[in-house]
Amino acid sequence: MALLVQKYGGTSVGDAEKITNVARRVAATQAAGNQIVVVVSAMGKATDELIALAQSVTKSPEPRELDLLLSTGELVSSTLMAMALRELGVASISMGGAQAGIQTDTAHGRASIVHLDPARVRRELDTGRVVIVAGFQGITDDMDITTLGRGGSDTTAVALAAALKAERCEVYTDVDGIYTADPRVVPSARKLSEIGYEEMLELATYGAKMHPRSIELAAWYKVPVLVASSTQDIPGTLIHDVDNGGNAMEVSNKVSGVTYERNVARITMRAVPDRPGVVAHVFEPLTDAGISVDTIVQNASAERLTDVSFTVERADLVRALEVSSRVASDIGAADCVANDHLGNVSIVGTGMQNAPGYASRMFRALSDAAINIEMITTSQIRITCIVDEAQVNDAVRVLHQAFELDTE
């Protein structure tokens, strides 16, 4: 008997009919001899609607109260799923994150799981029940409800799979797997049958399905994750510990995929005094404000002055610019300027780290398409270019073709 954790996203449980369809799928999986834990997101756009409701009362909802409000979205989904399963004759029980043993820190809106005790979940499974857990939430030592932030239900599912030592975590969504590029942008994109944790983490960080936190957890605890369609019975993509050695050592194409993000904003702090410790003074206040910074570029110093540019999510731009402007004044920099119409495009592949020529090939392809590169950032298995948001789709298509990803 296999123990499986299945996660269903908001589009998969968007209305009563979809919930019933998911219940049938879960019932069939259990009937095949499996123990099932189901993690659900809020229905459709329920989370956005709850946020809008809070903002209609106050422009600045208190984080503790907002978390308690937002947690109700997943509770609605989980209880309805339990009812739908019982209607099909399947014994089931719904749980909030706290009841499932998910303990977090106190960072409301972006809490991290610090401990997970699956004892009650396991007891319920042993009685033959399907356990439905509300994703995206947990509880602090002080019994306050927290939410896990963007992609939190993915994180809940992988964490439960790790704690329960499940055979795998299955993530069912509105796409049927991980592709070499977004099929809506590149119709010739191929679905990957499998991908390693490392490559998937880079793809997830830069826009692909699945949230990076869940992939980090899966990699740490070696939890295989299947990403598949919630509406079609077709093979998905298995994210697992791929062996890149053996016969695959010298594959001709070492790029696995092209991914992208829109909604990127850049702040440039101009004429920053070039002295030890200044960059720390620039970024520490952003960290204290809970603002995540991605790409950072510091120009070479001229007359002991330098420009420092960095990117943030567009939603964080106003707050980031306020913080940065205060810092600029404090350290004697000239000023801060912003550009909120940017995006990024990345190529990802584990084989790139020991093979030359991938950066130049990427830059040439973008140049030939008259796409200007604003900033560049790299890791061992990723190269990312910041470009004008209006050119993101063209950049994805150009790179997908340049690296011949439409063929096996």
NUVOBA-593124 format. One line per 8 residues: number of its first residue (from 1); their letters; for each residue x, y, z of C-alpha. Coordinates in Angstrom, 3 decimals. Layout:
// NUVOBA-593124
NUM> a> X/Y/Z | ...
//
This chain:
// NUVOBA-593124
1> mallvqky> 0.000/0.000/0.000 | 1.478/3.346/-1.096 | 1.047/6.601/0.824 | 0.524/9.521/-1.551 | 0.111/13.249/-0.971 | -1.950/14.964/-3.673 | -2.206/18.728/-3.989 | -4.917/20.487/-5.985
9> ggtsvgda> -4.589/24.158/-6.893 | -7.225/26.862/-6.918 | -8.273/26.340/-10.538 | -8.729/22.612/-9.875 | -11.182/23.266/-7.022 | -12.691/26.455/-8.447 | -16.351/25.449/-8.070 | -18.583/22.661/-6.762
17> ekitnvar> -18.417/20.682/-10.011 | -14.617/20.767/-10.066 | -14.443/19.748/-6.421 | -16.693/16.772/-7.173 | -14.487/15.795/-10.122 | -11.388/15.934/-7.928 | -13.178/13.857/-5.292 | -13.832/11.160/-7.905
25> rvaatqaa> -10.123/11.125/-8.815 | -9.135/10.851/-5.147 | -11.678/8.075/-4.552 | -10.303/6.096/-7.505 | -6.742/6.475/-6.224 | -7.743/5.221/-2.787 | -9.725/2.331/-4.300 | -6.516/1.241/-6.044
33> gnqivvvv> -5.099/0.463/-2.599 | -3.428/3.731/-1.608 | -3.512/5.909/1.491 | -4.208/9.496/0.419 | -3.563/12.907/1.948 | -5.091/15.716/-0.116 | -3.865/19.315/0.175 | -6.117/21.983/-1.327
41> samgkatd> -5.758/25.645/-2.196 | -8.548/28.203/-1.889 | -11.230/28.023/-4.576 | -10.398/29.991/-7.728 | -9.713/33.632/-6.885 | -10.941/33.357/-3.284 | -7.651/34.588/-1.793 | -7.605/37.681/-4.023
49> elialaqs> -11.225/38.370/-3.106 | -10.459/38.104/0.612 | -7.542/40.512/0.249 | -9.770/42.957/-1.628 | -12.391/42.607/1.106 | -9.828/43.406/3.794 | -8.598/46.435/1.843 | -12.154/47.722/1.540
57> vtkspepr> -12.150/48.043/5.319 | -8.593/49.318/5.768 | -5.739/50.219/3.433 | -3.262/48.536/5.790 | -4.702/45.298/7.211 | -2.945/44.169/10.378 | -0.849/41.090/9.369 | -2.181/38.815/12.125
65> eldlllst> -5.808/39.539/11.285 | -5.171/39.273/7.543 | -3.615/35.826/7.980 | -6.608/34.616/9.968 | -8.933/35.939/7.251 | -6.961/34.429/4.362 | -6.746/31.020/6.049 | -10.518/30.648/5.676
73> gelvsstl> -10.211/30.247/1.893 | -8.415/26.909/2.174 | -10.703/25.797/5.002 | -13.712/26.211/2.705 | -12.035/24.058/0.030 | -10.984/21.327/2.455 | -14.386/20.971/4.110 | -16.198/20.893/0.758
81> mamalrel> -13.760/18.241/-0.483 | -14.485/16.091/2.595 | -18.220/16.445/1.980 | -17.829/15.523/-1.705 | -15.828/12.397/-0.798 | -18.368/11.298/1.782 | -21.092/11.722/-0.823 | -19.147/9.172/-2.883
89> gvasismg> -19.032/6.802/0.086 | -15.386/7.535/0.948 | -14.539/8.046/4.619 | -12.725/11.372/4.942 | -11.845/14.156/7.353 | -10.786/17.755/6.772 | -8.138/19.549/8.817 | -6.731/23.038/9.090
97> gaqagiqt> -2.973/23.420/9.015 | -2.837/23.555/12.824 | -4.818/20.321/13.181 | -2.428/18.672/10.736 | 0.507/19.570/13.012 | 2.054/22.350/10.936 | 3.932/24.718/13.245 | 5.463/27.920/11.877
105> dtahgras> 7.430/30.948/12.922 | 5.685/34.286/13.510 | 6.341/35.939/10.140 | 2.722/36.640/9.191 | 2.093/36.511/5.457 | 5.345/34.679/4.737 | 5.734/32.208/7.588 | 8.170/29.297/7.442
113> ivhldpar> 7.428/25.808/8.726 | 9.619/25.102/11.756 | 8.100/21.765/12.794 | 5.564/19.312/11.457 | 4.056/16.604/13.641 | 1.945/14.344/11.402 | 0.750/12.083/14.233 | -2.949/12.905/13.883
121> vrreldtg> -2.806/12.714/10.082 | -1.251/9.267/10.367 | -3.856/8.088/12.896 | -6.672/9.138/10.575 | -5.019/7.404/7.608 | -4.708/4.220/9.628 | -8.493/4.193/10.142 | -8.965/4.141/6.369
129> rvvivagf> -9.887/7.797/5.950 | -8.730/10.183/3.266 | -7.251/13.225/5.036 | -7.855/16.632/3.431 | -5.544/19.383/4.695 | -6.039/23.095/4.107 | -2.861/24.318/2.424 | -1.009/27.618/2.837
137> qgitddmd> -1.315/27.809/6.647 | 0.056/26.805/10.021 | 0.105/27.909/13.657 | 2.655/29.561/15.950 | 3.649/28.628/19.496 | 1.189/31.305/20.663 | -1.642/29.609/18.736 | -1.848/32.351/16.091
145> ittlgrgg> -2.764/31.290/12.553 | -0.156/32.146/9.924 | -0.012/31.868/6.137 | 3.003/30.613/4.213 | 2.981/33.198/1.440 | 3.046/32.731/-2.291 | 2.944/29.064/-3.338 | 2.197/28.049/0.230
153> sdttaval> -0.032/25.095/-0.634 | 2.783/23.516/-2.666 | 5.007/23.914/0.390 | 2.345/22.352/2.647 | 2.029/19.327/0.350 | 5.762/18.650/0.050 | 6.294/19.169/3.799 | 3.552/16.642/4.603
161> aaalkaer> 4.976/14.175/2.091 | 8.393/14.504/3.738 | 7.044/14.159/7.290 | 4.879/11.166/6.375 | 7.628/9.571/4.246 | 5.154/9.372/1.373 | 6.064/7.549/-1.818 | 5.652/10.808/-3.704
169> cevytdvd> 3.887/14.151/-3.767 | 1.525/14.679/-6.716 | 0.731/18.268/-7.704 | -2.348/18.535/-9.903 | -2.936/21.810/-11.670 | -4.223/23.435/-14.843 | -1.107/22.403/-16.796 | -0.078/18.821/-17.496
177> giytadpr> 3.596/19.056/-16.622 | 6.792/21.071/-16.878 | 7.621/22.277/-20.381 | 10.773/23.505/-22.068 | 8.974/26.878/-22.209 | 5.505/28.258/-21.561 | 3.338/26.627/-24.286 | 1.203/29.784/-24.393
185> vvpsarkl> 4.278/31.685/-25.564 | 6.043/28.905/-27.501 | 3.500/26.487/-29.051 | 6.309/24.079/-30.002 | 7.491/23.700/-26.396 | 7.960/20.085/-25.272 | 6.768/18.535/-22.042 | 9.613/17.050/-20.018
193> seigyeem> 9.060/13.532/-18.683 | 11.471/14.193/-15.829 | 13.712/16.911/-14.434 | 16.175/17.133/-11.558 | 15.621/19.159/-8.407 | 18.436/21.587/-9.187 | 17.157/22.512/-12.638 | 13.561/22.684/-11.418
201> lelatyga> 14.555/25.018/-8.590 | 16.077/27.442/-11.072 | 13.044/27.183/-13.367 | 10.686/27.698/-10.427 | 12.643/30.685/-9.136 | 12.369/32.339/-12.517 | 8.728/31.764/-13.321 | 7.945/28.097/-14.008
209> kmhprsie> 5.177/26.119/-12.248 | 5.818/25.142/-8.597 | 7.139/27.461/-5.948 | 10.880/27.463/-5.147 | 10.317/26.792/-1.425 | 8.513/23.543/-2.222 | 11.292/22.409/-4.567 | 13.939/23.197/-1.944
217> laawykvp> 12.016/21.049/0.548 | 11.588/18.241/-1.966 | 15.301/18.259/-2.786 | 16.355/18.295/0.885 | 14.102/15.380/1.844 | 14.354/13.565/-1.517 | 10.592/13.677/-2.110 | 9.699/12.846/-5.742
225> vlvasstq> 7.136/15.356/-7.042 | 4.827/14.618/-9.963 | 3.324/17.659/-11.725 | 0.290/16.663/-13.793 | -3.111/17.764/-15.061 | -6.092/17.698/-12.719 | -8.506/17.171/-15.628 | -6.706/14.803/-18.025
233> dipgtlih> -5.265/11.345/-17.387 | -2.007/11.868/-19.242 | 1.621/11.536/-18.078 | 3.035/14.519/-16.226 | 6.583/15.506/-15.264 | 8.460/13.799/-12.423 | 10.768/16.055/-10.411 | 13.294/13.845/-8.664
241> dvdnggna> 16.956/13.088/-8.071 | 18.047/12.700/-11.692 | 21.352/11.012/-12.394 | 23.089/13.209/-14.948 | 25.994/10.827/-15.337 | 26.375/7.638/-17.328 | 25.187/7.738/-20.927 | 23.748/11.248/-20.498
249> mevsnkvs> 27.144/12.755/-19.658 | 27.799/14.302/-23.064 | 24.309/15.106/-24.342 | 24.450/17.603/-27.194 | 21.989/20.107/-25.773 | 22.619/21.014/-22.145 | 19.785/23.561/-21.841 | 16.612/22.069/-20.347
257> gvtyernv> 14.269/25.025/-20.593 | 13.609/28.708/-21.079 | 11.561/30.524/-18.474 | 10.503/34.091/-17.853 | 8.929/36.539/-15.434 | 7.142/39.784/-15.981 | 6.477/42.411/-13.321 | 10.144/43.129/-12.682
265> aritmrav> 11.157/46.593/-11.482 | 14.649/48.087/-11.208 | 15.947/50.709/-8.807 | 19.249/52.465/-9.439 | 20.923/54.385/-6.638 | 23.225/56.874/-8.334 | 26.552/58.295/-7.210 | 26.889/56.075/-4.142
273> pdrpgvva> 30.059/56.780/-2.126 | 32.464/53.899/-2.765 | 33.625/52.926/0.710 | 33.505/49.736/2.815 | 30.105/48.934/4.290 | 28.020/51.167/2.047 | 26.365/48.308/0.146 | 25.324/46.738/3.450
281> hvfepltd> 23.711/50.062/4.397 | 21.827/49.963/1.071 | 20.348/46.487/1.415 | 19.862/45.924/5.158 | 16.886/48.337/5.356 | 15.252/46.533/2.416 | 15.623/43.235/4.270 | 14.145/44.791/7.406
289> agisvdti> 11.171/45.948/5.309 | 10.599/42.393/4.046 | 11.515/43.275/0.446 | 13.237/40.564/-1.581 | 15.972/41.736/-3.951 | 17.001/39.669/-6.958 | 19.574/40.845/-9.524 | 22.232/43.259/-8.214
297> vqnasaer> 24.766/45.138/-10.342 | 27.376/47.588/-9.023 | 29.252/49.654/-11.584 | 32.987/50.207/-11.438 | 33.920/53.141/-9.251 | 34.744/56.493/-10.853 | 36.063/59.267/-8.620 | 35.097/57.081/-5.642
305> ltdvsftv> 31.435/57.089/-6.681 | 29.465/54.161/-8.076 | 25.924/53.284/-9.218 | 24.116/50.344/-7.616 | 21.169/48.775/-9.460 | 18.907/45.984/-8.246 | 15.576/44.413/-9.169 | 12.481/43.768/-7.068
313> eradlvra> 8.993/42.540/-7.808 | 6.891/45.342/-9.262 | 4.421/45.015/-6.389 | 7.255/45.954/-3.993 | 8.536/48.923/-6.019 | 6.780/51.744/-4.163 | 7.947/50.551/-0.738 | 11.421/49.679/-2.047
321> levssrva> 11.810/53.126/-3.606 | 10.720/54.824/-0.377 | 13.253/52.839/1.651 | 16.035/53.302/-0.913 | 15.462/57.052/-1.187 | 15.844/57.425/2.582 | 19.013/55.338/2.492 | 20.394/57.398/-0.419
329> sdigaadc> 19.920/60.556/1.599 | 21.529/59.010/4.696 | 24.674/57.800/2.902 | 25.111/60.832/0.671 | 24.153/59.250/-2.670 | 22.783/61.503/-5.408 | 19.310/59.993/-5.855 | 17.284/56.897/-6.816
337> vandhlgn> 15.568/56.266/-10.154 | 13.242/53.398/-11.087 | 12.027/51.493/-14.137 | 8.874/49.417/-13.634 | 8.481/47.995/-17.156 | 10.965/45.133/-17.147 | 10.927/41.351/-17.266 | 13.490/38.581/-17.276
345> vsivgtgm> 14.210/35.595/-19.460 | 16.436/32.675/-18.419 | 18.005/29.565/-19.884 | 18.466/26.680/-17.421 | 20.439/23.436/-17.632 | 22.787/21.463/-15.403 | 25.049/20.682/-18.356 | 25.941/24.339/-18.861
353> qnapgyas> 28.218/24.547/-15.836 | 31.090/22.695/-17.522 | 30.508/23.696/-21.136 | 31.552/27.012/-22.757 | 29.604/29.124/-25.205 | 26.110/29.212/-23.759 | 26.236/32.830/-22.616 | 27.585/34.099/-25.940
361> rmfralsd> 25.006/32.053/-27.850 | 22.223/33.513/-25.710 | 23.470/37.080/-26.106 | 23.903/36.700/-29.878 | 20.382/35.310/-30.300 | 18.889/38.243/-28.372 | 21.055/40.736/-30.270 | 19.996/39.351/-33.656
369> aainiemi> 16.364/39.826/-32.564 | 17.084/43.469/-31.567 | 16.339/42.709/-27.908 | 18.394/44.906/-25.591 | 19.809/43.375/-22.404 | 19.421/45.672/-19.390 | 21.098/43.473/-16.740 | 22.587/39.970/-16.492
377> ttsqirit> 22.735/37.509/-13.606 | 23.981/33.922/-13.553 | 24.299/30.788/-11.469 | 26.146/27.590/-12.323 | 23.156/26.285/-14.266 | 21.271/29.454/-15.228 | 21.791/32.645/-17.217 | 19.179/35.379/-16.801
385> civdeaqv> 18.809/38.574/-18.816 | 16.665/41.521/-17.758 | 14.887/42.971/-20.803 | 12.046/45.339/-21.605 | 8.758/43.744/-20.574 | 7.291/44.290/-24.059 | 10.024/42.031/-25.511 | 9.783/39.138/-23.032
393> ndavrvlh> 7.661/36.875/-25.262 | 9.924/37.471/-28.266 | 12.983/36.725/-26.124 | 11.528/33.406/-24.938 | 10.688/32.318/-28.493 | 14.092/33.366/-29.829 | 16.001/31.464/-27.144 | 13.816/28.367/-27.400
401> qafeldte> 14.661/28.232/-31.107 | 18.349/29.109/-30.636 | 18.876/26.184/-28.278 | 16.728/23.807/-30.391 | 14.442/22.923/-27.483 | 11.523/21.991/-29.739 | 13.317/18.735/-30.651 | 14.284/15.805/-28.421
//
